[in-house]
Amino acid sequence: MKKQSAGILLYRIKNNILEVLLVHPGGPFWKNKDIGAWTIPKGEFNDGETALDAALREFREETSHAPLGPFTPLTTIRQKGGKEIHAWSAIGDLEISSLSSNTFEMEWPPKSGRRQSFPEINKYGWFDIKIASQLINPAQIAFLKELSASLSDDTPIEEH
């Protein structure tokens, strides 16, 4: 079965500048990675769950907040490893300091027999499209471009 994830690209317009909410994965693998490591809040889902339901569940798990919608579907992308990412954009404004993530457990250090708990997400940020394009997983840049294009038709947004 192919791996697939679903997520929400939350955005806001602040001082006429489009900003998107990105999250940085927690855990030791991502500890020293920054450029290309950030992502939209997202996670895997199975056939028993709709992609939008999974996107909303993952957003809540990774931020402790529920986006309100309406939700606009974005074109599905395929990341380098082959995973399909389904996404929706939604306008919203969350205070970074109010966000928190669920945790996961893994053996760490490897082959130590010790299990440690890590936050699924360890950093959150609002970024303009230029900065977000540098930080986000390269395949997900398509989401940023599609959002920008859809908003520029009827929203005066400054490039920053």
N, C-alpha and C positions, 0 to 999 in steps of 0.2 A: 504494500500500500504506500502510495506517495505521501511524503510529509508535506503538511500544509499548516500555515498559521494564519491568524486573522488579527487585525488591530485597528485602532482608531488614531487618525492623525488630527489631534486637537489643534486648533489655531485661534489666534486672536489678532485684532488690528489695534495696535497701540501707537498713538501719535502718527497715524497714517502709515505705519510700518507693519507688514505682515510678519507675525512671529508664530512659530510652531513649537509644540511641547515635544521634547525628545527625552528618552531615558537611557541610562547607561547600565548595562548588565552588571550584577554583583558577582561575587565569587572570585576565587584565585586566578582563574584563567583570564579574566578581563581586567585584573587589577592594574596593570601597567599599559593597557591599550586605551587609546582615546580616539584618534582620527580613524574614521570608518567603523568604530565600535558602537556608536550611539544608534538608536533605533526608535521607531514609533512603539508605544506600548502594544505588545502583541504576544500571542502564544499559540501553541499547537491545539488542534481540535480533531475530533474523530467524526465518522460518518453519522453518528447519532445526534449531532449538534449542528445547527446552521452556522455558517461562517459569521454572520452578524452577531448571533448569540454568543459565540466564542469570543469575538472581538470585545463585546461589552463585558463579559466575564473577566477576560484578561486585563482590561483597563482597570476594573475595580480591584482585582488582585494586585496589580502593580502600582496603583496610585492611592488606593483606599477611597476613591471617588467614582461616581457614576456619571458619565457624560449625558447630557440631556437631549442632544439631537436638535434638529433633524440630521440624519446621517446621509451623506452623499457618497455613493459608491465610486471608488477609484479603480482604475484598470489594474487587474491582477498582475503581479510581477513574479519572476523566478530569480531567486538569489543564486549566487555562484555554486553553492552546494546542491542545487536542484530543488530546494524547498520553494513551494508556491506561497506567496503572501497576498492575502485578500485584505483590502483596507477600505475604510470609509473616512471621510473628513467630517468634522463637526466643529462648530464655533463654540468656544468656551474660554473661561479664564479661571485658572486655579492658582492659588498661592503656593509656591514651591515648598515653603516651610510646613504646609499642611499635608504634604504627600508622604505616604509610607507604603512599603511593599511587604508582601508575604515573604516567607523564607523557604529555603530548601536545604536539605542535608546531603552531605557527600563525605566520602573518605578523604581526609586531608591531614597531612601530606599523603600522596599516593603510597599504597602498600604499607601504611603505618598501622592500620587497624583502628585508627581513631576516626570518629565521625564528628564533623563540625557543621554548624548551621551558618548559612550566609543569607543576606537579603537577596531576593531575586533581582532587585533594582537598587543600586547604591547611590545614584545621582540623578537629578532631574534638572532640566533647564528649558527656558524659553529662548529661542534663537531666531534671528532673522534668517531669511532664506539663504543668503550667501554663507553665513557661518554654519547653518544647519547642513548645507550641501557638502561642507568639508568634514563634518563630524559623523554624519549618518552612514550606515552601511551603503556602499556605492549603488547597489541595485535599487535601494529605496529612494534615491534621488528622483526617480521617475514620479513618485508620489508628490514630491515637493513641486516639481515642474507642472504637473497636472493641476494641483491646487492653485498655484500662482496663475496659471493660464485661465482657469475657470473664474477666478476672482477679478482678474484685471479687466475683464469685459465690462463689469458694472461697479467696480470699487476703485476709487483713486488710491493707489498704494505707491508709496515712494520706494525706490530701490535703496537699500542701505548696505 
